[in-house]
Amino acid sequence: MYAVIATGGKQYRVAQGDVIRVEKLDAQAGDNIEIDRVLMLGSGGDVRVGAPYLEGGKVTATVRRHGRGDKIRIIKFRRRKHHRKQMGHRQDFSEIEITAISG
């Protein structure tokens, strides 16, 4: 069984046992969380699609850890104008493990 969930402005296709990185969640490492924004549930040929979310659809996950991603370099450059600007960014994330899918 798999599900498509929405969290942090993005959509993820998950199955039980998957470990994914999502936008930082407001939970401690080791906490159990429930995601009720389930867009689709599928099991073989049986697929249920919500409009926009499925009623009764729920994904349970455990927060494994929090961290910061790799540095992304941003360079703005204009030729022949003596203009060069360089910045960097590291995005915070939460790593979660999917423990159960119901709905």
PyMOL commands that set and color helices and strands:
alter all, ss='L'
color gray80, all
select strands_A, chain A and resi 2-7+10-15+19-23+32-35+38-43+46-49+58-68+72-78+83-89+92-102
alter strands_A, ss='S'
color yellow, strands_A
deselect
rebuild
show_as cartoon
